[in-house]
Amino acid sequence: MILTIRLDSHYTKASIIHVHAPTNSAPESEKDDFNNQFEAAISTLPHCYLKVVTGDFIAQIGPKKDVIVRTSLEINVLHKI
């Protein structure tokens, strides 16, 4: 699933792309389709837009507790509240 939102304001133009990638157990054709759709979504955005990509790229379902995944939002926070 890929959701794209374009925001045009007086100060800036931005696109938010939110994705949910297929799980590792999904068929290769489903993973390839997702990759093609994601590439198409990115390539159709104007170059002057700020691009923000969020979502679940690993999409692992199950009790795998030894893996800790930090989102890019957690890693790239500029200001703490």
Secondary structure, DSSP 8 states (H G I E B T S, - for coil): -EEEEEEE-SS-EEEEEEEE---TTS-HHHHHHHHHHHHHHHHTS-TTSEEEEEEESS---S--TT-----HHHHT--S--
